[in-house]
Amino acid sequence: MDATTRKLIAEAYDETVSEALAQGHSGDVAHREGIVAGAMFLSAMTGVEDAAAIEEVRKMGLTVQ
């Protein structure tokens, strides 16, 4: 995965986490939602299957700030 794709995934994750936290969700729930958002982006951009996309996003080590 190239640097631009990683950056866009991280942005999708961060935006989703921020929205989830603003809606009162816990950090754990926000993190899971962020992972799914990043995986959906990766899957849409590359055609990677959902499960594989989730695993790739998890490997990025993104965390709730």
Beta strands, then each sheet from edge to edge (+ up, - down):
end
